[in-house]
Amino acid sequence: MELNKHICSQFVEKEKEFIQMTLDDDYIVRDNKPDVLRIIYAKGNTVLEDIKIGNQVVWLTGKLFFRVLYQSDDENRRLESVNGEIPFQEKVIMDTREECEALTADIQIEDLSIGIINSRKLAVRALLNVEVRCLEEETEEFSSKIMEDGYEQRTEELSMLCLIDNKKEMLSMQKEILLPNSRTNIGEIIFYQVDFLNEEIQLLENQLRVQTNAKVWVLYRSESTGEYECFETMVPLSGEVDVYGVGGDEIFWTKLTPKDITIEPRGDYDGENRMLGMELNLYIEFQIYREENCEVLKDAYSLDKELNLEKEEASFYQLLVKNVSKVRLMEQQQIEPKQERILQICGSNGTITIDSVARKENGIQVEGMLNVHVLYTTIDDNLPFAHTEGQIPFEQFIEIPDFSDTTKLWMDYKMEQLQVNLLDSAEYEIKAVIEIGVMAIEEKKILNIVEIEEEPLDMNLIQKQPGMIGYMRKEGEDIWDVAKKYHATAANILEFGNRVLVVKQVH
């Protein structure tokens, strides 16, 4: 007997592990750089270069990149920057073996500390949060109907979330930024920072379109005066990734991660260094799903044959919710009394840390911290630049209908807006909007008919039955149950009503 099959694939998380990793190394300042007097600001990012699985061990290989802005220990006390990297290889113990089809790792810097050992040596220490997920693509075949005629069939329509595509692609973008007329020509770029705000990703026909705003601030030395200048601007960016076989109505989940960003001075049309050339390489990970209404065969029988239904447990997923929750923050911060007074804010950037995600009734409670770094000019000519850091705790309840302990969660967070306004020489105000994206799916299980065997009908047993039967329907029974029990059809029974049933046997 031929059964029509509906095929649905799912991307299933088999295992997840979380560890903290510590990096500790010394950095020697290169000979072409002056001695270090004072560290003003340091930033870092991680890049995962390789991930491999062995016998219950996952090996992560990557690098921590850091950049340090400092004041030199020479007669000019000029600003300089150095950049370096610390390679790492870390193992994560997991129960899974080589059957894991896809591994993903998310590495976040929880703390980066760079101190001075001496004027030529820096101590670099970092605490990294590492989450590794073992994912596996599972394909289920659901029987939807018997292809031949002459069988009574009962089906049920189920909504299934089926995987269409799962990839990780590199997205490259380039942009040229022209300095405003109020700024002097660029002599040397000392330091820069790029953050992505207001990220928007659209799924179109055969394409993923990424749109975001790059918040760029640059500290450079003027070509004409030798003085330091700060420049901050917002740059719109866009890019596309080809995704074949989608129409734009599918459900998708994406994550955008910067790999490397470079900014260099370039000449404008007159040949003057008034242009900033920015090149970005970003990783975009995405899963695309389609909600499909599938007819699943629940039961079957024949009037002239005995059918043995072989059933196996099968799983499918249903989407509970996919939305974005926004957290609006506004708080005034004061610098420490021993810090230099603020003359002008040069640039700012923010990082988000999620401290806990607690499962509650009908949703999750998210708690975290927004860390805002501010680089500013001071009123002290001997110490022209300084850095301060502000922290704002936040919490947000995200409602998820039909949420349970078995619900699987995908969560991402990003900055939509960040603004730092100077109030006076010791106080500033932070305004920010954080986006927390959540996709929740629920695993459902059914008994799926995988095979049907036919046997001859026992006519002797049927002939022993009365020629006419009066039947009172029991609670929970329906027409199908009665028709199958007495080898009739639902259409025959409905002619006589569905409370008192008369079934005529044909011999």
N, C-alpha and C positions, 0 to 999 in steps of 0.2 A: 504494500500500500504506500502510495506516494503522499508525503506531507509537504505542504508549502511552508517554507521557512522565512522568518524575518530575522535578519542578522543585525545585532547591535553591539558595538564595542564601547568599553568603558575604560577610563584611566583610573586605576585603583591604587590608593596608597596602602602599601603592605606594611610599612614600618617607618617610624620617625624617631630620630635620636637628637638630643641637644647636649652640647658640651661647651665648655669655656676653654679657650686656648690663650696662653700667655706667650708673648714674644718679648725678648730682652736682648738687646745688642748695643754695641758702641759704634758710633759713627765718627770717622776721622774727617775733619774739614780739609778739603782739597787745597793744594799749595797756592792756587791762583785766587783763593778767597782770603780776606783778612781775618784776624782773630775775632772770636766771639766775646762781646762784652755783656750783652743782655738779649735774651730771647723775648721777642714781642708776641709772636703768634706761630702756631704750628697746626697743620692740617694733615690728614691722611686718608687713604682709601685702599681697599683690598681688591685684588683681581685673582679669581680662581682660574688656574691654567689647566688643570687636569684633575679628573676624579676617576678612580678605579676601584673595583671591588674584587676582593680575594676571598679566602675562606673565612667568612664571618668578620671581615675587616674591610673598611672603606678607607682608601688613602686619598687625602686631599693635598694637592700641590698648588702653591700660588705664591703671591708676593704682597707684602705690605709696602705701599709707596707713601713717602712722607715728604713734606716740604716745610722749611723753617724760615721764617722772617726774623732777622736779628739785627741788632745794632753792633757795629764793628768797634773793636778796641784799637782805634788809631786816632790821630789828631783831628780828623774830620768827623768822627763818630757817624759815618754814613750808614745807610741802610743797605743790607745785603740779604741774599737768600741762598739756601743750599737745599738740594733735594737728594734723596737716597732711597734705598729699598732694602727690605729684609725678606729673603726667601723663607718659605716654611713648607714643611711636610708633616701632616698630622694624620693619625689613624683614629678612626671611629669604630668602636666595636658594635656590630649589629648582628642580629640572629640570622638575617637572610644570607643566602649564598649566591652563586652565579646566576640563579634564575631571575634576579632583579633586572628588568629590561631597561629601566631608566632611573638614573640617580640625579637628584638635584640637591644643591647645597646653597644655603644662604648664609653669608658671613657679614656680620655687622661689627663695627668698632664701638665697643662700649666705653672704653677709656683709652686715650692716647696721651702719654706723658713724655716730654722731651726736656731733659735737664742738662746743665753744663757740668762736665767733669773738670775740664780745664778749657783754656781758650781755644784749643785745637781738637777737643774731643767732646762729643755729646752722648748722653745716655738716652736711648730710645726704648721705651717700654709701652706695650699695648696689650689690652685685654680684649679678646675677640669672642663674640657669641656666634656659635656655629650650629646650624640646624641642617641635618641631612635627612632626606626623604627618599625612600625606596618606592618607586612607582612601577606598576606593571599594567600592561594593556591586556584586558580580558575581553574575549569575544564570545557572546552567547547566541545560540540559534533557538529562536522561539517558534514553535509550531503554530501556524495561524489558521490552517484549514486542511481538510482532506480533499485532494484534487479530484477524486472520482465522485460521480453522482450516486445517489441511493443510500446516503448515510444521514442520519440526524446528527447535527453538530451544534454545539453550544460554544459561543465565543464571548470574550470580554475585551473591551477596548482599554488599553493601558497607555499612559503617557510615559515615554522613556527618554532619558537624556543620553544620547548616543554621541560618541566621540567621532569627530570628522578629521581633525588634524592636531598634531602636537609637535612643535618644533622650537628650536632656539636659533635665532638668526642674528647676524651682525648688521646694524643700521649705521651708516656713515653719513654725516652731515658736515657741510662747510658754510661759513658765513664770513662776510667782511663787514667790519663796523667802522664807520667814519667818525672821527672825533669832531665834536662841535667846534665852532669858531672860537669859543671862549677858552679852549685848551691849546696849549703849546705843543709843538712837535715832540714825538717820542724819541728819547735818546736811548733808554734801556728800560725794559720791563723788569721790575723788581719782584713783583708778586701778583698773583691773580687768583680769583675764586669764581667758580661757575656753579650755580644751583638751578634746578629745574622746578618751575612753578606752573600751576594750572595745566597739568598734563591732561590731554584729551585724546583718546584712541577710538577710532571709528572702524567698524567692519563694513566694507563696501563689497561690491561684486568682484570677487577674485582678488581682493586687496585689503590689507590692514593699513590704515592711515594714522600716522602719529603726528600730533600737533602739541607743542609745548612752548613755554616761554623760558628762555635762559636768562637768569639774573646774573649779570656779569659785572664784577668790579675789578679794576686794575690799578695797581700802584706802580707808577713809572717815574723815571728821572727825565726831566725836561732836557731836550737837545740843546736849547739855546741858553737857558739859565742854570741848568744843573740842579734846580730845585725839584722837590718831590711833588707830584700831583696825583690826585685820586680821581678816578672816573668810574661812574656806575651807570649802567643802562639795562634796559630790558630788550631782549632780542627774540623775536618770534622764529621758531624752527618748525620744520615739517619734513616728513619722509614717508616712504611707502615700502611695504613688504608684500610680495606676491604670495597670495594664498589661493590656490586653484580649487574650484569646485564648490565655492560658497556664493551665496546670493546676497548676503548682507543682513538677513533676518536671524541668523544663528546667534547662539549665546557664546560669549567668549570670555576668557580670563587671561590677562596679560600682566607681565612684570617687566619694567624697564630699568636696566642697570648700567650706569656709565662704566666703560672700560678704560678709556684714556681721553684726555682733553688737553689740547695744546693751543696756546695763544702766542702769536709773534707779531712784531711790528712789520708793516708793509708800506710801500710807497703808494701815494695816491696818483691821480692823473698827472699831477705836476712833478711827481718824483719825490715828494716830501713824505716823511714818515708820520702820516696822519691817519693811517689805517691799521686796524687790528684784524689779523687773519686768525679765525678760530676754526679748528678742525676737531670733530667729535666722533668717537666710535662708541656705540651703545649696543648692549645686548638686549634683545627683546625675546622673552619667552612667552609662548602663547599656547593655549588649548582652545579649540573651537568645538562646540557641541551643537547638536540639533535636537530639538524636542520633536519626537516622532510619536504619532498616535498609532499604536500597533494592535491589530486584532490578534488575540491569543486564544488558541483552542483550549477550552476548559474541560469539555467532556464530549463524548460521541457514543452512539450506539446504532445498531442496524435492526430492521424488522425481521430479517431472515438470516442473520449471522450473529454469532457471539464475538464481541470485541474485547480483547485484553489490552488495556492501556498501560504501557510502561511509562512511569513518571520519574523525573529527577528534579531535585531542587535547583533552581536557577535564580540569579540575582540581576536586578536592574536598578537604575538610579532615577530619582525624580528631583527636580529642582524645587527647593523650598523658597529661596529668595536670592536675588543678586541686586545689591544696591550699594550706594555710597552714602555714608554718614559724615556730616561735616561738624567739626569742633571749632568754635570761634573763641579765640583767646585774646585778652587785652589786659596788660598789667604794666604798672610803672616799676622801674628798677633803679636802684641807686648803686653807684660804684663804691668800692671800699674806701674808707677814709684815707688810707695810705696811698691810694692810686692817684695818678696824675689827673688833673681836671680836664674835662672835655672841651675842646674848642670847636671841632666839627667832626661829624661822623663820616668816615671814609667809606666803609662798606660793612655789610652784615651778611650772615648766613645762619641757617638753622638746621639742626638735626633732631630727629624724632627717635625716642627710645620707648618701646613697649615693655612695661614691667610685668604685667599680668593680664591674662585673658581668662576670666572666670565664667563658667557655665551657670546660667541662672534659668529660672522658669521663663520660657518663651523668649530667650535671647542670651546675649553675652554681655558681660561688664568688662570694658577695656580700660586699663589704667596705664598711664605713661608719663613721659616727661618731654617737654620741648626745651632743647638747649640752644640758645642764641648767642653767637659769637659776634662781637662788635669791634671793629678796628677804627680807631679815631685819632685825629690830630690833637695835640695837647697845647697848653699855653706855655710850656717849658721848652725853650729853644734847644736846650741840651738833650732833651728827650722828646723829639718831635712827634713820635707815634707811640700809641699804647693799645692794649687790648683788654677787653673786659668780657665777662660771660654772664648771661642771665638765664635762669631756669624757671619754667612755669609748669607745674604739674597739671595733669588733666585726667578726666575720666568721662566715659561715654557708655551709655547703655544702648545696644543695638538690638532691636526687636527682630526675632526670627519666628514666624508662625510654625507651629507643630514641631518645635525644637525638642530634641531628645538627646540622651547620652550617646546614641549611635550616629548622630548627625556629623557628617564630615564637613570641615570648614576650610575654606581658602580665604586668607586675609592678607591685605596689603595696605600700606599707609604711605602717604606722601604729603608734601607741602603744596597747598594751593596759593596761599598769599603769605607774604612776610614783609612787614614794614617796621622800621625803627626810626622814631622821631626824637630829636633832642629837645628836652624841656628846659634844662639849665646845665651848668657846667658839671653837675654831679648826678643828674637824673635824666633818664630817657624812658620812652614809652614803647612797648612792643605790641604790635597788632599782628595777629596771625590767624590763618584758617588752615586746619589740618583735615585731610580727607582720609577716611578709613573705609576701604572697600571690602565687602564681605560677599562670598558666594557660599551658600549652604546647600548641600545635597543629602538626600536620605536614601539609604539602601533598602530596597524592597525585595522580598523573596516570594517566589511562587513555585508550585509544582508544575513543571513543564512536561508536556507529553512528548517523548522523544521517539516512541515507536508504538505501532498498533499491530497486534497479531489477530488474525481471523480464525475462528473455529466454527464448525457447523452448529447450527442451532439445535438444541435438544428438544425435538418435536414431541417426544413422549411426555416431557414435563409440561409442555404447553397444553397438550391435549387433556391432561388431567385437570386443568383449570376449568372453572365454570364458564358457561357460554356468555354469561352476563355478570358483571360485578358492580355492586354498589360500594362506593368508597367515600369516606369522610376525610377530607384533607387534614393532615396534622399540622400543628404550629411549626413554622419554619420551612414547610414544604411548598414547592411551587409546581406549576403545570409540568415542567420538564421532569422533575423527579418522579411524578406519577406516570407520565407517559413512558419513561424509560423502564420503570418497574414492570409495566404490563405490556411492553412491546407494542405501544401505540404511538400516535403522533400528537403533538400539542394541538394541532389544528382540529383533529377529531374531538379531542376533549373539550375544546373551547365551544364547540357546537352545543354542548349540554351544560355549560356553565363551569365555573371553577370553584364551587363550594361543594356540591354533591355531584359526583362524577360517575358516569356510566361508560364502561369501556367494552366494546364489542370485539370479541376475538374472532379472527378469520381462520378457519381450519382448512 
